[in-house]
Amino acid sequence: MTPPRSGEVYIDGASRGNPGPAGIGVVFLDGKARPVREFSKYLGETTNNVAEYLALVYALQEALRAGYTALTVKTDSELLARQINGRYRVRDARLRLFHDLALHLAQGFGACQVQHVPRTQNALADRLAGRAITAHRERATVL
């Protein structure tokens, strides 16, 4: 039996316009705060809040696939953190779907928490989310 594996992941969703072209950035850190896995993904046209939730869903899914048993998710989205932690209600029907999916995925961990952090502490995930949008625009321009 392998010992429990805990980790920390920073997430961000970005939308240029609201709605507009959107992307996510996800950064997993090792125990010494060094990135061990990072990825970004272009989402298409959506809102910033949907992008934030999709960043969370992708991060949880990737952590489960990698075998994490405990996870701390850090986000600069106060809305996301407060909704996931039950401090704010989720009124938007589309966000409710992503909220419920994220809570379901979180049940796959022995421990999972979502924490709000200042934007300044989330620069790498933010940059990755923006890079996903920019890369898509550049590919679209070439075509």
C-alpha positions as CSV (number, residue, x, y, z in Angstrom):
1,M,0.0,0.0,0.0
2,T,1.4,3.4,-0.9
3,P,1.5,6.1,1.7
4,P,-1.0,9.0,1.4
5,R,0.1,11.6,-1.0
6,S,-0.8,15.2,-0.3
7,G,-0.3,18.2,-2.6
8,E,-1.0,21.8,-3.3
9,V,-2.3,23.2,-6.5
10,Y,-2.9,26.8,-7.7
11,I,-5.7,27.4,-10.2
12,D,-7.0,30.3,-12.2
13,G,-9.6,30.9,-14.8
14,A,-9.5,33.9,-17.1
15,S,-11.9,35.5,-19.6
16,R,-11.1,38.4,-21.9
17,G,-14.5,39.9,-21.9
18,N,-17.3,38.5,-19.9
19,P,-18.2,36.4,-21.7
20,G,-15.3,36.2,-24.0
21,P,-12.3,33.9,-24.9
22,A,-11.4,32.0,-21.8
23,G,-8.7,29.7,-20.5
24,I,-7.5,28.0,-17.4
25,G,-4.1,27.6,-15.7
26,V,-3.3,24.9,-13.2
27,V,0.0,24.5,-11.2
28,F,0.8,21.6,-8.9
29,L,3.6,22.3,-6.4
30,D,5.9,19.9,-4.5
31,G,6.6,20.2,-0.8
32,K,9.2,22.9,-1.4
33,A,6.8,25.2,-3.4
34,R,8.4,24.2,-6.8
35,P,6.1,23.5,-9.8
36,V,6.0,19.8,-10.6
37,R,3.2,19.8,-13.1
38,E,1.5,22.7,-14.9
39,F,-0.9,23.0,-17.7
40,S,-3.3,25.4,-19.4
41,K,-6.3,24.9,-21.7
42,Y,-8.3,27.2,-23.9
43,L,-12.0,26.9,-23.1
44,G,-13.7,28.9,-25.9
45,E,-16.2,31.6,-25.2
46,T,-17.4,31.7,-21.6
47,T,-17.5,33.8,-18.4
48,N,-14.8,34.3,-15.9
49,N,-16.7,32.4,-13.2
50,V,-17.2,29.4,-15.4
51,A,-13.5,29.4,-16.2
52,E,-12.7,29.6,-12.5
53,Y,-14.9,26.5,-11.9
54,L,-13.5,24.6,-14.8
55,A,-9.9,25.3,-13.5
56,L,-11.0,23.7,-10.2
57,V,-12.7,20.7,-11.9
58,Y,-9.6,20.0,-14.1
59,A,-7.3,20.3,-11.1
60,L,-9.3,17.9,-9.0
61,Q,-9.5,15.4,-11.8
62,E,-5.8,15.6,-12.5
63,A,-5.0,15.2,-8.8
64,L,-7.2,12.1,-8.6
65,R,-5.6,10.6,-11.7
66,A,-2.1,11.2,-10.2
67,G,-3.1,9.5,-7.0
68,Y,-3.3,12.3,-4.5
69,T,-5.2,11.5,-1.4
70,A,-5.2,15.0,0.1
71,L,-5.2,18.3,-1.7
72,T,-5.2,22.0,-1.0
73,V,-6.4,24.1,-3.8
74,K,-5.5,27.8,-3.9
75,T,-7.5,30.3,-6.0
76,D,-7.7,34.0,-6.2
77,S,-11.4,33.7,-6.9
78,E,-13.1,34.7,-3.7
79,L,-16.5,33.8,-5.2
80,L,-15.3,30.3,-6.0
81,A,-13.7,29.7,-2.6
82,R,-16.7,30.9,-0.7
83,Q,-19.2,29.0,-2.8
84,I,-17.3,25.7,-2.5
85,N,-16.9,26.2,1.2
86,G,-20.6,26.9,1.7
87,R,-20.3,30.6,2.7
88,Y,-22.0,31.8,-0.5
89,R,-25.0,30.3,-2.2
90,V,-24.7,29.3,-5.9
91,R,-27.5,31.1,-7.6
92,D,-26.5,30.7,-11.3
93,A,-27.8,27.4,-12.8
94,R,-24.7,26.8,-14.9
95,L,-22.3,27.4,-12.0
96,R,-24.4,25.1,-9.9
97,L,-23.6,22.2,-12.3
98,F,-19.8,22.9,-12.0
99,H,-20.1,23.4,-8.2
100,D,-21.8,20.1,-7.8
101,L,-19.3,18.4,-10.0
102,A,-16.4,19.9,-8.1
103,L,-17.9,18.8,-4.8
104,H,-18.4,15.3,-6.2
105,L,-14.7,15.1,-7.3
106,A,-13.6,16.4,-3.9
107,Q,-15.2,13.4,-2.3
108,G,-12.5,11.3,-3.9
109,F,-9.9,12.6,-1.6
110,G,-9.4,11.8,2.1
111,A,-9.1,15.6,2.6
112,C,-9.6,18.4,0.2
113,Q,-9.8,22.1,0.9
114,V,-10.2,25.2,-1.3
115,Q,-8.5,28.4,0.0
116,H,-8.7,31.9,-1.3
117,V,-5.3,33.6,-1.8
118,P,-4.4,37.1,-3.1
119,R,-3.9,37.4,-6.8
120,T,-0.2,38.2,-6.2
121,Q,0.3,34.7,-4.9
122,N,-1.4,33.2,-7.9
123,A,0.7,34.7,-10.7
124,L,1.9,31.5,-12.4
125,A,-1.6,30.0,-12.7
126,D,-2.9,33.4,-13.9
127,R,-0.1,33.6,-16.5
128,L,-0.9,30.1,-17.8
129,A,-4.6,30.9,-18.1
130,G,-3.8,34.1,-20.1
131,R,-1.3,32.2,-22.2
132,A,-4.0,29.6,-23.2
133,I,-6.2,32.5,-24.6
134,T,-3.3,34.2,-26.4
135,A,-2.0,31.0,-27.9
136,H,-5.5,30.2,-29.3
137,R,-5.8,33.7,-30.7
138,E,-2.4,33.4,-32.4
139,R,-3.3,30.0,-33.9
140,A,-6.7,31.4,-35.1
141,T,-4.9,34.4,-36.7
142,V,-2.5,32.1,-38.7
143,L,-5.4,30.0,-40.0
